Amino acid sequence: MPEIKLTNVTKRWGKFFAVDHLNLDIEDNAFITLLGPSGCGKTTTLRMIAGLETPTSGQIKIGDRIVFDSDAGINIPANKRKVGFLFQNYALWPNMTVYQNISFGLSNIKEEMPVYDFEAKKCADMIEVLKNPKEIAKIIEECRDKTGKLETEKVYLKFIDTYTISRYTAKELFAMGLHESGDIVKAARQKSKSLEQNLEAIKTSHEAKGEKLNEDYAVVKGGRVVTSVRKLTREEVDLSVRRVSRIVKIGMFMDRYPAELSGGQQQRVAIARTLAPEPQVLFMDEPLSNLDAKLRLEMRYELQRLHLETGSTFVYVTHDQMEAMTLATKICLINNGVLQQYDQPLTVYNRPNNLFVADFVGNPSINFMEAKGIQRSDGKLELEVLCGSYRIVFEPNEKFDLSRWFEKREAEEQRKAKELEAIREDKKAVEKGNKDEAFQYHIDKVVEDDFGVHEEPVITNEDFVLGIRPECIKIKDNGSVDGEIFGEMPTGMESTIKIAVGNFLLTGVVFGNTLYQIGSKKKFDVEGKDILLFDRKSGRCISAGSVEISAN
């Protein structure tokens, strides 16, 4: 499967930038989730790669092929990009059976393809099956109902799944009547001999034309596979339908109509229809959002399995961060059309680039604490938190010089300011109307501040934000912080709790079946090496580390 490369891709309508200079490398056989809040640009990104939306500028490559380039004037249409689509709406034809829904697109394909001798292939398949006649008899006997009547449709289905053959071949195999003969082994040997003679005659006829058949029974002439612009034969269509029906386990529903299927079964049909033409890349836009919670979980496992079995590259759009975390090999997190982070799920969770990423990924949400302090000579930071009630010593996992970090931040801000000034001076350039603003993080409180007008605080290089994941809060009898249980939500194997410290609320996750009474006093500590330190001015993550807390 090909890799996908987006270079400086932008999509705007007037001054509104849906996608703003996006650079993205999607690796071969990756499962990428485009994640972000509603309206962030993830679906637009998907549609541009697929060819359903034309970018304003930039370049898109699928494998070695450039499918869009604004400078070169290249824009290959969606139907020529060999990609598959799976949307929130299954869009199944209600008047067609499952089989017809899956095969409909295949029957319309017309392109240059190898020329196969399907009669030779059928003979070879039948010869292989007839090597074990007792298994054939066993399969047929398993398809009798309680009265002993043979269910021929069930026999066909069993043959198809057992031997990976088409329905037409399965019918011929059954029509041989081996199960009705007195000596099934002898009958199978005779049929096999006749088929071998037919296969040899077919090969001889090709040799007379200066041709031969390769192992896939494609016609080879002059050392090259013969090709022609043609449609798929009914044998090829049937083999494709049966192949994908086995993958998504819907072989028994081929004669049913969509109205006779559950939501999960309809989703499987939609997936099968998308996979049937063997697309290079599979695009999915929130395909599970119409399903209930339990079915969504089951379908996530199915998509994971599907990704491994097909070896395709999956690009999946969702605003559900749990789906992104559980499905993806990499998460592409977007906000206001700008790429925020592109990393493996656990990296995005444990080492977010900025406050927005930390807040968006994780359920329950991360706790933010405003902190003020300086870096000591030993590299640790001495901070005051919770309105000065507690003192924290932050020890980074890797030593760094905070003054140098601030110098780099200032240089980056100056570079962005110059770029913005250049845009303003360039008459052809379009200034972004939906400005990129600093993320407004939320600090949970018992009594929220009123919504009156407040003066913006003066933020200096001594102002920071600590990010503490709920699992880092540990209730202990000898804990350093005094708190009160403000709320509790037990789910069985764990409980999510809210702890009040003065007017501040912190969220914690406690594993086990312990119940906590609301209003009870508890002590706790903040433990682990994944406590995050953010620069309050830029919102960027400075470091991860551990903390020691003591009362002031």
Secondary structure by P-SEA (a helix, b strand, c coil): cbbbbbcbbbbbccccccccbbbbbbcccccccccccccccaaaaaaaaaccccccbbbbbccccccccccccccccccccbbbbbcccccccccccaaaaaaccccccccbbbbbaaaaaaaaaaaaaaccaaaaaaaaaaaccccccccaaaaaaaaaaaccccaaaaaaaaaccccccccaaaaaaaaaaaaaaaaaaaaaaaaaaccccccccccccccbbbbccccccaaaaaaaaaaaaaaaccccccccccccccaaaaaaaaaaaaacccccbbbbccccccccaaaaaaaaaaaaaaaaaacbbbbbbbccaaaaaaccccccccccccccccccaaaaaaccccaaaaaaccccbbbbbbbbbccccccccccccccccbbbbbbbcccccaaaaaaaaaaaaaaaaaaaaaaaaccccccccccccccbbbbbbccccccccccccccccccbbbbbcccccccccccccccccccccccccbbbbbbbcccbbbbbbbcccccccccbbbbbbbbcccbbbbcccccccccccccccccc
